[in-house]
């Protein structure tokens, strides 16, 4: 099972030097994948959770590709309706080629109403637009002469039933985000049922979980996967492996933008996970 890291590409502590340090730290610790998030316009609803500066993902990953050697690069998740699908197809294919085939494109439908309005994209059609854009991506990547570097692995983000159906229909993997393990067990069963209904193979499982290491155990039914002592976190990873996860992405950002001013805290948590991984593999 591969393990990736969601790197904050936003917030008051984030600048080019910090992003470079994040990339070199994550690669140096032996992780397999570095992912960043996506917003285009930092409208008030976006800024409340992910304040400026917010570095655009394709630009950021292109730069980070040049300061790393091995680690794969990806989006968790690119809001597909925000860009023309042929532009997305070309940028993704070109980045994949320029990075030596290291790109993973995680995509989602989006949630920020004000950002949709600022971009002139109808919020109510975001699901239908996502489906249309996914079809356009697949079609564009069939012609390597025009879109050199494609196709790129597509992870379909989202925890809803619609997201799972979309993953079965057009995705290489289903990419659920921050959840409890009992919920995931049930959702994986539903994913298999939807695959049977559609007569299609079950997509790979590539979840993104929290990473918040605590001194004392976290208990209760609302505990997110990845929260708790190092022993709890490593047990969660083992359970995800047993559930069939192909890749797990660790998300060390826990909601306070001031965390971006202290990336060393996240790096220490990641180092603890990496050290345990090296002892058990």
LOMI-218327 format. One record per atom (N, C-alpha, C): residue number from 1; atom name; x, y, z. Coordinates in steps of 0.1 Angstrom, whole numbers, plus 5000, padded with zeros to 4 digits. Example, Ala and Ser with C-alpha at 12.3 -4.5 7.8 and 13.67 -1.06 7.14 Angstrom:
BEGIN
> num,atomo,u,v,w
> 1,N,5132,4943,5078;
> 1,CA,5123,4955,5078;
> 1,C,5132,4967,5078;
> 2,N,5128,4978,5071;
> 2,CA,5137,4989,5071;
> 2,C,5129,5000,5079;
//
This chain:
BEGIN
> num,atomo,u,v,w
> 1,N,5009,4988,5000;
> 1,CA,5000,5000,5000;
> 1,C,5009,5012,5000;
> 2,N,5007,5021,4991;
> 2,CA,5014,5034,4990;
> 2,C,5008,5044,4999;
> 3,N,5016,5053,5004;
> 3,CA,5011,5064,5013;
> 3,C,5016,5077,5008;
> 4,N,5006,5086,5007;
> 4,CA,5008,5100,5002;
> 4,C,5006,5110,5013;
> 5,N,5008,5123,5009;
> 5,CA,5006,5134,5019;
> 5,C,4999,5145,5011;
> 6,N,4989,5151,5018;
> 6,CA,4983,5163,5013;
> 6,C,4990,5175,5019;
> 7,N,4997,5182,5010;
> 7,CA,5005,5194,5014;
> 7,C,4996,5207,5013;
> 8,N,4996,5215,5024;
> 8,CA,4988,5227,5023;
> 8,C,4995,5237,5013;
> 9,N,4988,5240,5002;
> 9,CA,4992,5250,4993;
> 9,C,4985,5263,4994;
> 10,N,4982,5267,5007;
> 10,CA,4975,5279,5010;
> 10,C,4979,5283,5024;
> 11,N,4974,5295,5028;
> 11,CA,4975,5299,5042;
> 11,C,4986,5309,5045;
> 12,N,4986,5316,5056;
> 12,CA,4996,5327,5059;
> 12,C,5010,5322,5060;
> 13,N,5013,5309,5063;
> 13,CA,5026,5305,5064;
> 13,C,5032,5299,5051;
> 14,N,5024,5299,5040;
> 14,CA,5028,5292,5028;
> 14,C,5034,5302,5018;
> 15,N,5046,5299,5013;
> 15,CA,5053,5306,5003;
> 15,C,5061,5297,4995;
> 16,N,5068,5301,4984;
> 16,CA,5075,5292,4976;
> 16,C,5086,5284,4984;
> 17,N,5093,5290,4993;
> 17,CA,5103,5283,5001;
> 17,C,5097,5272,5009;
> 18,N,5085,5275,5016;
> 18,CA,5079,5265,5024;
> 18,C,5074,5254,5016;
> 19,N,5068,5256,5004;
> 19,CA,5063,5246,4996;
> 19,C,5075,5237,4991;
> 20,N,5086,5243,4988;
> 20,CA,5098,5235,4984;
> 20,C,5102,5226,4996;
> 21,N,5102,5232,5008;
> 21,CA,5106,5224,5020;
> 21,C,5096,5213,5023;
> 22,N,5083,5215,5021;
> 22,CA,5074,5205,5022;
> 22,C,5077,5193,5012;
> 23,N,5079,5197,5000;
> 23,CA,5081,5186,4990;
> 23,C,5094,5178,4993;
> 24,N,5104,5185,4996;
> 24,CA,5117,5178,4999;
> 24,C,5116,5169,5012;
> 25,N,5108,5175,5022;
> 25,CA,5106,5167,5034;
> 25,C,5098,5154,5032;
> 26,N,5087,5156,5024;
> 26,CA,5078,5144,5022;
> 26,C,5085,5134,5013;
> 27,N,5092,5138,5003;
> 27,CA,5100,5129,4995;
> 27,C,5111,5123,5003;
> 28,N,5118,5131,5011;
> 28,CA,5129,5126,5019;
> 28,C,5125,5115,5029;
> 29,N,5113,5116,5034;
> 29,CA,5108,5107,5044;
> 29,C,5103,5094,5037;
> 30,N,5103,5093,5024;
> 30,CA,5100,5081,5017;
> 30,C,5085,5079,5013;
> 31,N,5077,5090,5014;
> 31,CA,5064,5089,5010;
> 31,C,5063,5088,4995;
> 32,N,5051,5083,4990;
> 32,CA,5050,5079,4976;
> 32,C,5043,5089,4968;
> 33,N,5036,5099,4974;
> 33,CA,5027,5108,4967;
> 33,C,5026,5121,4974;
> 34,N,5027,5132,4967;
> 34,CA,5025,5145,4972;
> 34,C,5013,5151,4965;
> 35,N,5003,5156,4973;
> 35,CA,4991,5161,4967;
> 35,C,4988,5175,4972;
> 36,N,4981,5183,4964;
> 36,CA,4977,5197,4968;
> 36,C,4962,5199,4964;
> 37,N,4956,5209,4970;
> 37,CA,4942,5212,4968;
> 37,C,4940,5223,4957;
> 38,N,4927,5226,4955;
> 38,CA,4924,5235,4943;
> 38,C,4913,5245,4948;
> 39,N,4917,5258,4946;
> 39,CA,4907,5269,4945;
> 39,C,4913,5279,4935;
> 40,N,4904,5285,4928;
> 40,CA,4908,5295,4918;
> 40,C,4906,5309,4923;
> 41,N,4894,5312,4929;
> 41,CA,4891,5325,4935;
> 41,C,4889,5324,4950;
> 42,N,4896,5331,4957;
> 42,CA,4895,5330,4972;
> 42,C,4884,5340,4976;
> 43,N,4872,5335,4974;
> 43,CA,4859,5342,4978;
> 43,C,4858,5340,4993;
> 44,N,4849,5348,5000;
> 44,CA,4848,5347,5014;
> 44,C,4845,5333,5019;
> 45,N,4837,5325,5012;
> 45,CA,4834,5312,5017;
> 45,C,4847,5303,5017;
> 46,N,4855,5305,5007;
> 46,CA,4868,5298,5006;
> 46,C,4878,5303,5016;
> 47,N,4879,5316,5018;
> 47,CA,4889,5322,5027;
> 47,C,4887,5319,5041;
> 48,N,4874,5316,5045;
> 48,CA,4871,5312,5058;
> 48,C,4878,5299,5063;
> 49,N,4880,5290,5053;
> 49,CA,4887,5278,5056;
> 49,C,4902,5277,5050;
> 50,N,4903,5283,5039;
> 50,CA,4916,5282,5032;
> 50,C,4920,5296,5027;
> 51,N,4926,5304,5036;
> 51,CA,4929,5318,5032;
> 51,C,4940,5320,5023;
> 52,N,4941,5331,5016;
> 52,CA,4952,5335,5007;
> 52,C,4965,5335,5015;
> 53,N,4976,5333,5008;
> 53,CA,4977,5330,4994;
> 53,C,4973,5316,4991;
> 54,N,4967,5313,4980;
> 54,CA,4963,5300,4975;
> 54,C,4970,5297,4962;
> 55,N,4979,5288,4962;
> 55,CA,4987,5285,4950;
> 55,C,4980,5275,4941;
> 56,N,4978,5279,4928;
> 56,CA,4970,5271,4919;
> 56,C,4977,5258,4917;
> 57,N,4970,5247,4916;
> 57,CA,4976,5234,4917;
> 57,C,4985,5230,4905;
> 58,N,4981,5232,4893;
> 58,CA,4989,5228,4882;
> 58,C,5002,5236,4882;
> 59,N,5002,5249,4885;
> 59,CA,5014,5257,4885;
> 59,C,5023,5252,4896;
> 60,N,5017,5250,4908;
> 60,CA,5025,5245,4920;
> 60,C,5031,5232,4917;
> 61,N,5023,5222,4912;
> 61,CA,5029,5209,4910;
> 61,C,5040,5209,4899;
> 62,N,5038,5218,4889;
> 62,CA,5048,5219,4878;
> 62,C,5062,5223,4885;
> 63,N,5061,5233,4894;
> 63,CA,5073,5238,4900;
> 63,C,5079,5227,4909;
> 64,N,5070,5220,4917;
> 64,CA,5075,5210,4926;
> 64,C,5080,5198,4919;
> 65,N,5076,5196,4907;
> 65,CA,5081,5185,4899;
> 65,C,5096,5187,4897;
> 66,N,5100,5200,4895;
> 66,CA,5114,5203,4893;
> 66,C,5123,5203,4905;
> 67,N,5117,5202,4917;
> 67,CA,5126,5202,4929;
> 67,C,5125,5188,4936;
> 68,N,5118,5178,4929;
> 68,CA,5117,5165,4934;
> 68,C,5122,5155,4923;
> 69,N,5124,5143,4927;
> 69,CA,5129,5133,4917;
> 69,C,5120,5121,4915;
> 70,N,5115,5116,4926;
> 70,CA,5108,5103,4926;
> 70,C,5093,5104,4929;
> 71,N,5089,5112,4938;
> 71,CA,5076,5112,4944;
> 71,C,5066,5116,4933;
> 72,N,5054,5108,4934;
> 72,CA,5043,5112,4925;
> 72,C,5036,5124,4930;
> 73,N,5029,5131,4921;
> 73,CA,5023,5144,4923;
> 73,C,5008,5143,4919;
> 74,N,5000,5150,4927;
> 74,CA,4986,5149,4924;
> 74,C,4977,5160,4930;
> 75,N,4964,5159,4927;
> 75,CA,4955,5169,4932;
> 75,C,4944,5162,4941;
> 76,N,4941,5168,4952;
> 76,CA,4931,5163,4961;
> 76,C,4922,5174,4967;
> 77,N,4913,5178,4959;
> 77,CA,4910,5174,4945;
> 77,C,4908,5187,4936;
> 78,N,4911,5185,4923;
> 78,CA,4908,5195,4914;
> 78,C,4893,5196,4912;
> 79,N,4888,5209,4912;
> 79,CA,4874,5211,4910;
> 79,C,4872,5212,4895;
> 80,N,4866,5201,4890;
> 80,CA,4866,5199,4875;
> 80,C,4858,5210,4868;
> 81,N,4846,5214,4873;
> 81,CA,4839,5224,4865;
> 81,C,4845,5238,4864;
> 82,N,4856,5241,4871;
> 82,CA,4862,5254,4871;
> 82,C,4869,5257,4858;
> 83,N,4874,5247,4851;
> 83,CA,4882,5250,4839;
> 83,C,4876,5243,4827;
> 84,N,4878,5248,4815;
> 84,CA,4874,5241,4803;
> 84,C,4881,5227,4803;
> 85,N,4873,5217,4800;
> 85,CA,4879,5203,4801;
> 85,C,4891,5201,4791;
> 86,N,4891,5208,4780;
> 86,CA,4903,5206,4771;
> 86,C,4915,5213,4776;
> 87,N,4913,5224,4784;
> 87,CA,4925,5230,4790;
> 87,C,4930,5221,4801;
> 88,N,4921,5215,4809;
> 88,CA,4925,5206,4820;
> 88,C,4932,5194,4814;
> 89,N,4926,5188,4803;
> 89,CA,4933,5177,4797;
> 89,C,4947,5180,4792;
> 90,N,4949,5191,4786;
> 90,CA,4962,5195,4781;
> 90,C,4972,5197,4793;
> 91,N,4967,5205,4803;
> 91,CA,4976,5208,4814;
> 91,C,4980,5195,4821;
> 92,N,4971,5186,4824;
> 92,CA,4973,5174,4831;
> 92,C,4983,5165,4823;
> 93,N,4980,5164,4810;
> 93,CA,4988,5155,4801;
> 93,C,5002,5161,4800;
> 94,N,5004,5174,4799;
> 94,CA,5017,5180,4798;
> 94,C,5025,5178,4810;
> 95,N,5018,5181,4822;
> 95,CA,5025,5179,4835;
> 95,C,5029,5165,4837;
> 96,N,5021,5156,4833;
> 96,CA,5024,5142,4834;
> 96,C,5037,5138,4826;
> 97,N,5037,5143,4814;
> 97,CA,5049,5141,4806;
> 97,C,5061,5147,4811;
> 98,N,5060,5160,4815;
> 98,CA,5072,5168,4820;
> 98,C,5077,5162,4833;
> 99,N,5069,5156,4841;
> 99,CA,5073,5151,4854;
> 99,C,5078,5136,4853;
> 100,N,5077,5131,4841;
> 100,CA,5081,5117,4839;
> 100,C,5071,5107,4843;
> 101,N,5058,5111,4841;
> 101,CA,5047,5102,4843;
> 101,C,5043,5101,4858;
> 102,N,5045,5112,4865;
> 102,CA,5042,5111,4880;
> 102,C,5029,5117,4884;
> 103,N,5020,5121,4875;
> 103,CA,5008,5128,4879;
> 103,C,4996,5118,4882;
> 104,N,4989,5122,4893;
> 104,CA,4976,5115,4896;
> 104,C,4966,5127,4897;
> 105,N,4955,5126,4889;
> 105,CA,4945,5137,4889;
> 105,C,4933,5133,4897;
> 106,N,4932,5138,4910;
> 106,CA,4920,5136,4918;
> 106,C,4911,5147,4915;
> 107,N,4898,5144,4913;
> 107,CA,4888,5154,4908;
> 107,C,4876,5154,4917;
> 108,N,4869,5165,4918;
> 108,CA,4857,5166,4925;
> 108,C,4847,5176,4919;
> 109,N,4835,5177,4925;
> 109,CA,4825,5186,4920;
> 109,C,4825,5200,4926;
> 110,N,4831,5202,4938;
> 110,CA,4832,5215,4944;
> 110,C,4821,5218,4953;
> 111,N,4822,5228,4962;
> 111,CA,4813,5231,4972;
> 111,C,4811,5246,4974;
> 112,N,4820,5255,4970;
> 112,CA,4820,5269,4973;
> 112,C,4811,5277,4964;
> 113,N,4799,5280,4968;
> 113,CA,4789,5287,4959;
> 113,C,4794,5300,4954;
> 114,N,4801,5308,4963;
> 114,CA,4805,5321,4959;
> 114,C,4816,5320,4948;
> 115,N,4825,5310,4950;
> 115,CA,4835,5308,4940;
> 115,C,4829,5304,4926;
> 116,N,4820,5295,4926;
> 116,CA,4813,5292,4914;
> 116,C,4807,5304,4907;
> 117,N,4801,5313,4915;
> 117,CA,4795,5325,4910;
> 117,C,4805,5334,4904;
> 118,N,4817,5336,4911;
> 118,CA,4827,5344,4906;
> 118,C,4833,5339,4893;
> 119,N,4833,5326,4891;
> 119,CA,4838,5321,4878;
> 119,C,4827,5319,4867;
> 120,N,4815,5323,4871;
> 120,CA,4804,5322,4861;
> 120,C,4800,5308,4858;
> 121,N,4802,5299,4867;
> 121,CA,4798,5285,4865;
> 121,C,4786,5282,4874;
> 122,N,4776,5276,4868;
> 122,CA,4763,5273,4876;
> 122,C,4765,5263,4886;
> 123,N,4764,5267,4899;
> 123,CA,4766,5257,4910;
> 123,C,4757,5245,4909;
> 124,N,4744,5248,4905;
> 124,CA,4734,5237,4905;
> 124,C,4737,5226,4895;
> 125,N,4746,5229,4885;
> 125,CA,4750,5220,4874;
> 125,C,4763,5213,4877;
> 126,N,4769,5215,4889;
> 126,CA,4783,5211,4891;
> 126,C,4784,5196,4889;
> 127,N,4775,5188,4893;
> 127,CA,4776,5173,4891;
> 127,C,4775,5169,4876;
> 128,N,4766,5175,4869;
> 128,CA,4764,5172,4855;
> 128,C,4777,5177,4847;
> 129,N,4782,5189,4851;
> 129,CA,4794,5194,4844;
> 129,C,4806,5185,4847;
> 130,N,4807,5180,4859;
> 130,CA,4818,5171,4862;
> 130,C,4817,5159,4853;
> 131,N,4805,5153,4852;
> 131,CA,4804,5141,4843;
> 131,C,4808,5145,4829;
> 132,N,4803,5156,4824;
> 132,CA,4806,5160,4810;
> 132,C,4822,5162,4808;
> 133,N,4828,5168,4818;
> 133,CA,4842,5171,4817;
> 133,C,4850,5158,4818;
> 134,N,4846,5149,4826;
> 134,CA,4853,5136,4827;
> 134,C,4853,5129,4814;
> 135,N,4841,5129,4807;
> 135,CA,4840,5123,4794;
> 135,C,4849,5130,4784;
> 136,N,4850,5143,4785;
> 136,CA,4859,5151,4776;
> 136,C,4873,5148,4778;
> 137,N,4877,5146,4791;
> 137,CA,4891,5143,4794;
> 137,C,4895,5129,4788;
> 138,N,4886,5119,4790;
> 138,CA,4889,5106,4784;
> 138,C,4890,5107,4769;
> 139,N,4882,5114,4763;
> 139,CA,4882,5115,4748;
> 139,C,4894,5122,4743;
> 140,N,4898,5133,4750;
> 140,CA,4910,5141,4746;
> 140,C,4923,5132,4747;
> 141,N,4924,5124,4758;
> 141,CA,4936,5117,4760;
> 141,C,4937,5105,4751;
> 142,N,4927,5102,4743;
> 142,CA,4928,5091,4733;
> 142,C,4937,5095,4722;
> 143,N,4938,5108,4720;
> 143,CA,4946,5113,4708;
> 143,C,4960,5119,4714;
> 144,N,4970,5110,4715;
> 144,CA,4982,5114,4720;
> 144,C,4990,5124,4712;
> 145,N,4986,5126,4699;
> 145,CA,4993,5136,4691;
> 145,C,4990,5150,4696;
> 146,N,4978,5152,4701;
> 146,CA,4974,5165,4705;
> 146,C,4976,5167,4720;
> 147,N,4975,5156,4728;
> 147,CA,4975,5156,4743;
> 147,C,4986,5147,4748;
> 148,N,4999,5150,4744;
> 148,CA,5010,5141,4747;
> 148,C,5011,5140,4762;
> 149,N,5013,5128,4767;
> 149,CA,5014,5126,4782;
> 149,C,5002,5120,4788;
> 150,N,4991,5120,4782;
> 150,CA,4979,5113,4787;
> 150,C,4979,5099,4783;
> 151,N,4970,5091,4789;
> 151,CA,4960,5094,4799;
> 151,C,4967,5095,4813;
> 152,N,4960,5102,4822;
> 152,CA,4965,5103,4836;
> 152,C,4955,5096,4845;
> 153,N,4960,5089,4855;
> 153,CA,4951,5082,4865;
> 153,C,4941,5092,4871;
> 154,N,4928,5088,4870;
> 154,CA,4918,5097,4875;
> 154,C,4912,5091,4888;
> 155,N,4913,5098,4899;
> 155,CA,4907,5095,4912;
> 155,C,4895,5104,4913;
> 156,N,4883,5097,4916;
> 156,CA,4871,5105,4918;
> 156,C,4868,5107,4932;
> 157,N,4869,5120,4936;
> 157,CA,4867,5124,4950;
> 157,C,4852,5125,4954;
> 158,N,4850,5124,4967;
> 158,CA,4836,5126,4971;
> 158,C,4831,5115,4979;
> 159,N,4823,5118,4990;
> 159,CA,4818,5107,4999;
> 159,C,4804,5104,4996;
> 160,N,4798,5110,4987;
> 160,CA,4783,5107,4984;
> 160,C,4781,5095,4976;
> 161,N,4769,5090,4975;
> 161,CA,4765,5079,4966;
> 161,C,4768,5083,4952;
> 162,N,4765,5096,4948;
> 162,CA,4768,5100,4935;
> 162,C,4782,5100,4931;
> 163,N,4791,5103,4941;
> 163,CA,4805,5102,4939;
> 163,C,4810,5088,4937;
> 164,N,4804,5079,4944;
> 164,CA,4808,5064,4942;
> 164,C,4803,5059,4929;
> 165,N,4791,5063,4924;
> 165,CA,4786,5059,4911;
> 165,C,4795,5065,4900;
> 166,N,4800,5077,4902;
> 166,CA,4808,5083,4892;
> 166,C,4822,5076,4892;
> 167,N,4827,5072,4903;
> 167,CA,4840,5065,4904;
> 167,C,4839,5052,4897;
> 168,N,4828,5044,4898;
> 168,CA,4826,5032,4892;
> 168,C,4825,5034,4876;
> 169,N,4818,5045,4873;
> 169,CA,4815,5047,4858;
> 169,C,4828,5051,4851;
> 170,N,4836,5060,4857;
> 170,CA,4846,5066,4849;
> 170,C,4860,5067,4856;
> 171,N,4861,5063,4868;
> 171,CA,4873,5065,4876;
> 171,C,4882,5053,4876;
> 172,N,4895,5056,4879;
> 172,CA,4905,5046,4881;
> 172,C,4905,5042,4896;
> 173,N,4900,5052,4905;
> 173,CA,4900,5049,4919;
> 173,C,4889,5058,4925;
> 174,N,4883,5054,4936;
> 174,CA,4874,5062,4944;
> 174,C,4883,5068,4956;
> 175,N,4881,5081,4958;
> 175,CA,4889,5089,4966;
> 175,C,4881,5096,4977;
> 176,N,4876,5089,4987;
> 176,CA,4868,5095,4998;
> 176,C,4877,5103,5007;
> 177,N,4871,5113,5013;
> 177,CA,4879,5123,5021;
> 177,C,4874,5124,5035;
> 178,N,4884,5121,5045;
> 178,CA,4882,5123,5059;
> 178,C,4868,5117,5064;
> 179,N,4869,5106,5071;
> 179,CA,4857,5098,5074;
> 179,C,4860,5089,5086;
> 180,N,4850,5083,5092;
> 180,CA,4852,5073,5102;
> 180,C,4854,5059,5095;
> 181,N,4861,5050,5102;
> 181,CA,4863,5037,5096;
> 181,C,4850,5029,5094;
> 182,N,4841,5029,5104;
> 182,CA,4828,5022,5102;
> 182,C,4820,5027,5090;
> 183,N,4820,5040,5088;
> 183,CA,4814,5046,5076;
> 183,C,4820,5040,5063;
> 184,N,4834,5040,5063;
> 184,CA,4841,5035,5051;
> 184,C,4838,5020,5048;
> 185,N,4837,5012,5058;
> 185,CA,4834,4998,5056;
> 185,C,4820,4997,5049;
> 186,N,4810,5005,5054;
> 186,CA,4797,5004,5047;
> 186,C,4798,5009,5033;
> 187,N,4805,5020,5031;
> 187,CA,4806,5027,5018;
> 187,C,4813,5018,5008;
> 188,N,4823,5010,5012;
> 188,CA,4830,5001,5003;
> 188,C,4820,4990,4999;
> 189,N,4812,4986,5008;
> 189,CA,4802,4976,5003;
> 189,C,4792,4982,4993;
> 190,N,4788,4994,4995;
> 190,CA,4779,5001,4986;
> 190,C,4786,5003,4972;
> 191,N,4799,5006,4973;
> 191,CA,4807,5008,4960;
> 191,C,4807,4995,4952;
> 192,N,4809,4983,4959;
> 192,CA,4809,4970,4952;
> 192,C,4795,4968,4946;
> 193,N,4784,4971,4954;
> 193,CA,4771,4969,4949;
> 193,C,4768,4978,4936;
> 194,N,4772,4990,4937;
> 194,CA,4770,4999,4925;
> 194,C,4778,4994,4913;
> 195,N,4790,4988,4915;
> 195,CA,4798,4982,4904;
> 195,C,4790,4970,4898;
> 196,N,4784,4962,4907;
> 196,CA,4777,4951,4901;
> 196,C,4765,4956,4893;
> 197,N,4758,4966,4898;
> 197,CA,4746,4971,4891;
> 197,C,4750,4977,4878;
> 198,N,4762,4983,4877;
> 198,CA,4766,4989,4864;
> 198,C,4773,4979,4855;
> 199,N,4776,4967,4861;
> 199,CA,4783,4957,4853;
> 199,C,4798,4961,4850;
> 200,N,4804,4968,4860;
> 200,CA,4817,4973,4858;
> 200,C,4826,4968,4870;
> 201,N,4839,4968,4868;
> 201,CA,4848,4964,4879;
> 201,C,4848,4975,4890;
> 202,N,4851,4970,4902;
> 202,CA,4851,4979,4914;
> 202,C,4864,4987,4912;
> 203,N,4863,5001,4913;
> 203,CA,4875,5009,4912;
> 203,C,4884,5007,4924;
> 204,N,4897,5011,4923;
> 204,CA,4906,5010,4934;
> 204,C,4902,5019,4945;
> 205,N,4906,5017,4957;
> 205,CA,4903,5025,4968;
> 205,C,4915,5033,4972;
> 206,N,4914,5046,4972;
> 206,CA,4925,5055,4975;
> 206,C,4920,5067,4984;
> 207,N,4918,5064,4997;
> 207,CA,4912,5074,5006;
> 207,C,4922,5084,5011;
> 208,N,4917,5096,5015;
> 208,CA,4924,5106,5022;
> 208,C,4919,5107,5036;
> 209,N,4928,5105,5046;
> 209,CA,4925,5105,5060;
> 209,C,4931,5116,5067;
> 210,N,4926,5119,5079;
> 210,CA,4933,5129,5087;
> 210,C,4946,5124,5092;
> 211,N,4955,5133,5097;
> 211,CA,4967,5129,5104;
> 211,C,4968,5138,5116;
> 212,N,4964,5134,5128;
> 212,CA,4965,5142,5140;
> 212,C,4969,5132,5151;
> 213,N,4982,5133,5154;
> 213,CA,4987,5124,5165;
> 213,C,4986,5130,5178;
> 214,N,4980,5123,5188;
> 214,CA,4977,5128,5201;
> 214,C,4985,5120,5211;
> 215,N,4987,5126,5223;
> 215,CA,4994,5118,5234;
> 215,C,4985,5108,5240;
> 216,N,4972,5110,5241;
> 216,CA,4962,5101,5246;
> 216,C,4953,5096,5235;
> 217,N,4948,5083,5237;
> 217,CA,4939,5078,5227;
> 217,C,4926,5086,5225;
> 218,N,4922,5087,5212;
> 218,CA,4909,5094,5209;
> 218,C,4899,5083,5208;
> 219,N,4888,5084,5215;
> 219,CA,4877,5074,5215;
> 219,C,4864,5080,5210;
> 220,N,4854,5072,5209;
> 220,CA,4841,5077,5205;
> 220,C,4838,5074,5190;
> 221,N,4825,5074,5187;
> 221,CA,4821,5070,5174;
> 221,C,4824,5080,5163;
> 222,N,4828,5092,5167;
> 222,CA,4831,5102,5157;
> 222,C,4846,5104,5154;
> 223,N,4854,5095,5159;
> 223,CA,4868,5096,5157;
> 223,C,4871,5093,5142;
> 224,N,4878,5103,5136;
> 224,CA,4881,5101,5122;
> 224,C,4893,5092,5121;
> 225,N,4894,5084,5110;
> 225,CA,4905,5076,5107;
> 225,C,4917,5086,5106;
> 226,N,4928,5082,5113;
> 226,CA,4940,5090,5113;
> 226,C,4942,5099,5125;
> 227,N,4932,5099,5134;
> 227,CA,4932,5107,5146;
> 227,C,4935,5098,5158;
> 228,N,4944,5102,5167;
> 228,CA,4947,5095,5179;
> 228,C,4962,5093,5181;
> 229,N,4965,5083,5189;
> 229,CA,4979,5080,5192;
> 229,C,4986,5074,5179;
> 230,N,4999,5074,5179;
> 230,CA,5006,5068,5168;
> 230,C,5001,5053,5166;
> 231,N,4999,5046,5177;
> 231,CA,4994,5032,5176;
> 231,C,4980,5032,5169;
> 232,N,4971,5041,5172;
> 232,CA,4958,5042,5166;
> 232,C,4960,5045,5151;
> 233,N,4968,5054,5148;
> 233,CA,4970,5058,5134;
> 233,C,4975,5046,5126;
> 234,N,4985,5039,5131;
> 234,CA,4991,5028,5123;
> 234,C,4981,5016,5123;
> 235,N,4973,5015,5133;
> 235,CA,4962,5005,5132;
> 235,C,4952,5008,5121;
> 236,N,4949,5021,5120;
> 236,CA,4940,5026,5110;
> 236,C,4946,5022,5096;
> 237,N,4959,5025,5094;
> 237,CA,4965,5022,5081;
> 237,C,4964,5007,5078;
> 238,N,4967,4999,5088;
> 238,CA,4966,4985,5086;
> 238,C,4952,4980,5083;
> 239,N,4942,4986,5089;
> 239,CA,4928,4983,5086;
> 239,C,4924,4987,5071;
> 240,N,4930,4999,5067;
> 240,CA,4927,5003,5054;
> 240,C,4934,4994,5043;
> 241,N,4946,4989,5047;
> 241,CA,4952,4980,5038;
> 241,C,4944,4967,5037;
> 242,N,4939,4962,5048;
> 242,CA,4931,4950,5048;
> 242,C,4918,4952,5040;
> 243,N,4913,4964,5040;
> 243,CA,4901,4968,5033;
> 243,C,4903,4969,5018;
> 244,N,4916,4969,5014;
> 244,CA,4919,4969,5000;
> 244,C,4924,4982,4994;
> 245,N,4927,4991,5003;
> 245,CA,4932,5004,4999;
> 245,C,4945,5003,4991;
> 246,N,4946,5009,4979;
> 246,CA,4957,5008,4971;
> 246,C,4967,5019,4975;
> 247,N,4962,5031,4979;
> 247,CA,4970,5042,4983;
> 247,C,4962,5049,4994;
> 248,N,4968,5054,5005;
> 248,CA,4962,5062,5015;
> 248,C,4969,5076,5015;
> 249,N,4962,5087,5015;
> 249,CA,4968,5100,5016;
> 249,C,4966,5105,5030;
> 250,N,4976,5110,5036;
> 250,CA,4976,5115,5050;
> 250,C,4974,5131,5049;
> 251,N,4964,5136,5056;
> 251,CA,4961,5150,5056;
> 251,C,4965,5156,5069;
> 252,N,4977,5162,5071;
> 252,CA,4980,5168,5084;
> 252,C,4974,5181,5087;
> 253,N,4967,5187,5078;
> 253,CA,4960,5200,5081;
> 253,C,4947,5198,5088;
> 254,N,4946,5203,5100;
> 254,CA,4934,5201,5108;
> 254,C,4924,5213,5110;
> 255,N,4925,5222,5101;
> 255,CA,4915,5232,5100;
> 255,C,4918,5246,5104;
> 256,N,4929,5248,5111;
> 256,CA,4933,5262,5116;
> 256,C,4944,5267,5107;
> 257,N,4941,5278,5099;
> 257,CA,4951,5283,5089;
> 257,C,4964,5286,5096;
> 258,N,4964,5289,5109;
> 258,CA,4977,5292,5116;
> 258,C,4987,5280,5116;
> 259,N,4981,5268,5114;
> 259,CA,4990,5257,5113;
> 259,C,5000,5258,5102;
> 260,N,4997,5266,5092;
> 260,CA,5007,5267,5081;
> 260,C,5019,5275,5085;
> 261,N,5018,5282,5096;
> 261,CA,5030,5289,5101;
> 261,C,5039,5280,5108;
> 262,N,5035,5268,5112;
> 262,CA,5043,5259,5120;
> 262,C,5043,5245,5113;
> 263,N,5049,5244,5101;
> 263,CA,5048,5231,5093;
> 263,C,5056,5221,5100;
> 264,N,5066,5225,5109;
> 264,CA,5074,5214,5116;
> 264,C,5065,5205,5124;
> 265,N,5054,5209,5130;
> 265,CA,5045,5200,5137;
> 265,C,5040,5189,5128;
> 266,N,5036,5193,5116;
> 266,CA,5031,5182,5107;
> 266,C,5043,5173,5103;
> 267,N,5054,5179,5100;
> 267,CA,5066,5171,5096;
> 267,C,5070,5161,5107;
> 268,N,5069,5165,5119;
> 268,CA,5072,5155,5130;
> 268,C,5062,5143,5130;
> 269,N,5049,5147,5128;
> 269,CA,5039,5136,5127;
> 269,C,5042,5127,5116;
> 270,N,5045,5132,5104;
> 270,CA,5048,5124,5093;
> 270,C,5061,5116,5095;
> 271,N,5071,5122,5101;
> 271,CA,5083,5114,5104;
> 271,C,5080,5102,5113;
> 272,N,5071,5104,5123;
> 272,CA,5067,5093,5132;
> 272,C,5061,5081,5124;
> 273,N,5052,5085,5114;
> 273,CA,5045,5075,5106;
> 273,C,5055,5068,5097;
> 274,N,5064,5076,5091;
> 274,CA,5074,5071,5082;
> 274,C,5084,5061,5090;
> 275,N,5087,5065,5102;
> 275,CA,5096,5056,5110;
> 275,C,5090,5043,5113;
> 276,N,5077,5043,5117;
> 276,CA,5069,5031,5119;
> 276,C,5068,5022,5107;
> 277,N,5066,5029,5096;
> 277,CA,5065,5022,5083;
> 277,C,5078,5014,5079;
> 278,N,5089,5021,5081;
> 278,CA,5102,5015,5078;
> 278,C,5105,5003,5087;
> 279,N,5100,5003,5099;
> 279,CA,5102,4992,5109;
> 279,C,5094,4980,5105;
> 280,N,5082,4982,5099;
> 280,CA,5073,4971,5097;
> 280,C,5073,4966,5083;
> 281,N,5080,4972,5074;
> 281,CA,5080,4967,5060;
> 281,C,5093,4959,5057;
//
